[in-house]
Amino acid sequence: MTLELQSVGRQINAKWIVHDLSFSVKQDECLVLVGPSGCGKSSTLRLIAGLDRCQQGTIKFGNRDVTHLPPSERAVGMVFQSYALLPHLTVYENLELGLRIRGVRIEERSRRIQHILDLVQLADRANHRPSALSGGQRQRVALARALLRNAMVYLLDEPMSNLDAQLREQIRPELRRLILDQGKPTVYVTHDQNEALAMANKIAIINNGEIVQLDTPIHLYNNPNSLFVAQFLGRPQINCLKPRDHQIQAIRPEDLKFSESGLPCRLVSREWLGNTQLLYLESAEGGLRMVAEPSFQCPERLFVTWQQSKVFRFDAKTGLRTS
């Protein structure tokens, strides 16, 4: 089954918050939506779920047009930033509640809950209340509840935003495995670029309610179609040289190299990041960021160079890629 959006849009106060959005997500695929705050990522999830009204275009689950169906008829599983677990119920009872409301027989409820608890590795926490769980465990309970929905489509809105960086790194591979095991189209929203690159089969970069580029993570990083995409994807952020001949040249920090001759630079400051250090340089081309080995002793004055094949060129007026 494929999730498909065709020219989908929604207006609020005569302003398009989602405009002419088109993409498809196959089973076993995870499409990650990224973009600046307020660009329309969460609004897109709400349109897919039926929580907001679609004012143009169509939304299809396979061959079924769900554009104007209420949420209750779409069979969507959602996980939000807030896990919304009922604090007075145990993990098992939180998972059971939705099944009981839908009239699932007790034997079937027990079988499905035990299976999903094994899947998220929380069988030994079934009788614990949410307050006794770690943040990562609560996240897995919320995910398990969504997976129990036996949904046609899964929508995850920053499900790990409340977790610390170390816990996110631990959970990411497990969460991706759970998504793939379900074999259903998944749309995932995050502000964390590392999370996006790790989770996605495809990434859609959104700005002002429109998709500016959609591709695989590696192709997006290596072949941005605009200066906006090049600057948005990648940390440290790409370096932009002074415009020449109506073009902006850009080079990623990891592609700058030390040399005995080249562009003269002055070291302004540095950040030691453990396995690397980030150097902030001043040059005739403007401020530059450069990645170096952690043990490198950078002099105050130095020269840097780069391969021309690593340079991106963008139109200075439109920001679109020229070469």
C-alpha positions in Angstrom: 0.0 0.0 0.0 1.3 3.5 -1.0 0.5 6.8 0.7 0.1 9.4 -2.0 -0.5 13.2 -1.7 -1.4 15.0 -5.0 -1.2 18.8 -5.0 -2.4 19.0 -1.4 -3.0 22.4 0.2 -4.5 24.3 3.1 -5.1 28.0 3.8 -5.5 29.9 7.0 -6.5 33.6 6.8 -5.8 33.6 3.0 -2.3 32.3 3.6 -1.2 28.9 2.3 0.4 27.0 5.2 0.6 23.9 2.9 0.7 24.5 -0.8 0.7 22.1 -3.8 2.3 19.4 -1.8 2.9 16.1 -3.7 4.8 13.0 -2.6 4.3 9.2 -2.2 5.5 6.8 0.5 5.6 3.1 -0.2 5.3 0.3 2.3 8.6 -0.2 4.2 9.5 3.4 3.5 10.0 6.3 6.0 9.7 9.8 4.6 11.2 12.4 6.9 9.9 16.0 6.7 12.4 18.7 7.7 12.3 22.5 7.5 12.3 25.6 9.6 9.7 26.1 12.3 6.3 27.0 10.9 7.1 25.7 7.4 4.1 23.2 7.4 5.6 19.9 8.6 3.1 19.2 11.4 0.3 20.7 9.3 1.0 18.1 6.6 0.7 15.3 9.2 -2.6 16.7 10.4 -3.9 16.8 6.8 -2.9 13.1 6.3 -4.6 12.2 9.6 -7.8 14.1 8.7 -7.4 16.4 11.7 -7.4 19.4 9.4 -9.5 19.9 6.2 -7.7 19.6 2.9 -8.7 22.5 0.7 -7.1 21.4 -2.5 -5.6 18.2 -3.9 -6.2 14.5 -2.9 -4.8 12.1 -0.3 -4.9 8.4 -1.1 -4.1 5.3 0.9 -3.4 2.9 -1.9 -6.4 3.1 -4.3 -8.6 4.6 -1.6 -9.3 8.3 -1.7 -9.4 9.5 2.0 -9.2 13.3 1.3 -12.6 14.1 2.9 -12.9 11.1 5.3 -12.9 11.8 9.1 -9.9 10.6 11.2 -11.9 7.6 12.5 -12.1 6.2 9.0 -8.5 6.6 8.0 -6.8 3.9 10.2 -3.8 6.2 11.0 -1.4 5.6 13.9 0.1 8.7 15.3 2.8 9.5 17.9 3.2 13.1 19.1 5.9 14.9 21.0 3.7 14.5 24.1 3.3 10.8 24.6 -0.2 11.3 26.3 0.1 8.2 28.5 -2.6 7.9 31.2 -0.6 8.2 34.5 -3.0 6.1 36.6 -2.8 3.1 34.3 0.0 0.6 33.9 1.9 0.1 30.6 -0.4 -2.9 29.8 -3.5 -1.0 30.6 -2.4 2.0 28.5 -2.0 -0.4 25.6 -5.2 -2.3 26.2 -7.5 0.7 26.5 -7.9 1.4 22.8 -8.3 -2.3 21.9 -11.0 -2.6 24.6 -12.9 0.5 23.3 -12.8 -1.1 19.8 -14.3 -4.3 21.1 -11.4 -6.6 20.6 -11.9 -9.9 22.5 -9.8 -10.3 25.7 -7.8 -13.2 24.4 -6.9 -11.3 21.2 -6.0 -8.2 23.3 -3.7 -10.2 25.4 -2.0 -11.8 22.4 -1.4 -8.6 20.5 -0.2 -6.6 23.6 2.3 -9.3 24.5 3.6 -9.4 21.0 4.0 -5.6 20.8 5.7 -5.5 24.3 8.2 -8.1 23.1 8.8 -6.1 20.0 9.6 -2.9 21.9 11.4 -4.9 24.6 9.2 -3.8 27.5 7.6 -7.1 28.5 9.2 -6.7 32.0 7.6 -3.3 32.4 4.0 -4.3 31.6 2.8 -3.7 35.2 4.7 -0.4 35.7 3.0 3.0 35.6 4.5 5.7 33.3 6.1 7.5 36.2 8.3 4.5 36.9 9.6 4.5 33.3 12.5 6.3 31.7 11.9 8.8 28.9 13.0 6.2 26.3 10.7 3.6 27.8 7.7 6.0 27.7 8.5 6.8 24.1 8.4 3.1 23.3 5.1 2.7 25.1 3.6 5.5 23.0 5.0 3.9 19.8 3.7 0.5 20.8 0.2 2.0 21.3 0.4 3.5 17.8 1.6 0.2 16.3 -1.3 -1.7 18.0 -3.6 0.4 16.0 -2.8 -1.9 13.0 -2.8 1.3 11.0 -2.5 1.7 7.2 -0.2 4.7 7.7 2.0 5.8 10.6 2.6 9.5 11.4 5.4 10.4 13.9 5.6 14.1 15.0 9.0 14.6 16.7 8.5 11.5 18.9 12.0 11.8 20.4 12.2 15.6 20.9 12.0 15.3 24.7 14.9 12.8 25.0 18.5 13.7 25.6 21.0 13.3 22.8 22.5 10.0 24.1 19.1 8.4 24.5 18.0 9.5 21.0 21.1 7.8 19.6 20.3 4.6 21.5 16.7 4.5 20.4 17.1 5.5 16.7 18.1 2.1 15.3 15.4 0.4 17.4 12.7 2.8 16.2 13.8 2.4 12.6 13.7 -1.4 13.0 10.1 -1.2 14.4 9.0 1.0 11.5 10.5 -1.4 8.9 8.9 -4.4 10.7 5.5 -2.9 10.3 5.8 -2.7 6.6 3.6 0.4 6.4 4.2 3.9 4.9 5.6 6.2 7.6 5.9 10.0 7.6 8.2 11.3 10.3 8.8 15.0 11.4 11.9 16.1 13.2 14.1 19.2 13.7 17.2 17.0 14.3 19.2 16.6 11.2 21.1 13.5 12.5 17.8 11.9 13.3 16.5 12.7 9.8 19.5 11.3 8.0 19.5 8.1 10.2 15.8 7.4 10.0 14.9 8.3 6.4 14.6 6.4 3.1 13.7 9.8 1.7 13.8 13.3 3.0 11.5 16.2 2.0 12.8 19.7 2.8 9.9 22.1 3.2 9.9 25.8 3.2 6.8 28.1 3.3 4.5 25.1 2.9 6.2 23.8 -0.2 8.6 21.0 -0.9 11.9 22.5 -2.2 13.6 19.2 -2.7 12.8 15.5 -2.1 15.4 12.8 -2.4 17.5 10.2 -0.6 19.6 11.6 2.3 22.9 11.1 0.5 21.7 12.6 -2.7 20.3 15.7 -0.9 23.5 16.3 0.9 25.7 15.8 -2.2 23.4 17.5 -4.7 21.4 20.3 -3.2 19.2 22.0 -5.8 19.3 25.4 -4.1 21.3 27.5 -1.6 18.5 27.1 0.9 18.8 23.3 0.8 22.6 23.5 1.0 22.5 25.8 4.0 19.7 23.9 5.7 21.2 20.4 5.5 24.5 19.8 7.1 26.2 20.8 10.3 28.5 22.7 10.5 26.7 24.9 8.0 28.1 25.2 4.5 30.5 28.1 3.8 29.4 30.8 1.3 32.1 32.7 -0.5 31.7 36.3 -1.8 29.4 36.5 -4.8 31.2 36.7 -8.2 29.6 37.1 -11.7 26.1 36.9 -10.1 27.0 33.5 -8.6 27.5 32.3 -5.0 30.1 29.6 -4.5 29.7 27.4 -1.5 32.0 24.7 0.1 31.3 22.4 3.0 33.6 22.8 6.1 34.9 19.2 5.8 36.1 19.9 2.2 38.4 22.7 3.2 42.1 21.6 3.5 45.2 23.1 5.0 48.0 23.9 2.4 51.2 25.8 2.1 49.6 28.3 -0.2 46.0 29.2 -1.1 43.5 31.5 0.6 45.1 33.3 3.6 43.1 33.0 6.8 43.3 34.0 10.4 42.1 31.7 13.2 39.3 33.5 15.2 38.2 30.7 17.5 37.8 27.0 17.8 35.4 24.4 19.3 36.7 21.1 20.4 34.0 18.5 19.7 35.7 15.3 20.9 36.4 13.4 17.7 36.9 16.7 15.7 37.4 20.3 16.2 35.6 23.2 14.4 37.7 26.1 13.4 36.3 29.6 12.8 38.4 31.4 10.3 38.5 35.0 8.9 39.5 35.5 5.2 39.1 37.9 2.3 36.1 35.6 1.3 34.4 36.2 4.6 34.1 34.0 7.7 34.7 30.3 7.1 34.1 27.1 9.2 36.5 24.2 8.9 36.6 20.7 10.4 40.0 19.5 11.6 41.4 16.5 13.5 41.1 16.9 17.3 44.9 16.9 17.8 45.7 19.5 15.1 47.5 22.5 16.5 46.2 25.3 14.3 48.4 28.3 13.9 47.0 31.8 14.1 47.8 32.4 10.4 47.3 29.7 7.8 46.3 28.9 4.2 43.4 26.8 3.1 42.4 25.4 -0.3 39.7 23.1 -1.8 39.0 21.0 -4.9 36.9 22.8 -7.4 34.8 19.7 -7.8 33.6 20.1 -4.3 32.3 23.7 -4.9 28.5 24.3 -5.3 27.5 27.3 -7.4 24.1 29.0 -7.0 22.5 32.0 -8.8 23.0 35.0 -6.5 19.4 36.2 -7.2 17.3 33.1 -7.2 19.5 30.9 -5.1 19.0 28.0 -7.5 21.9 25.6 -8.3 23.8 26.4 -11.5 26.6 23.8 -11.3 
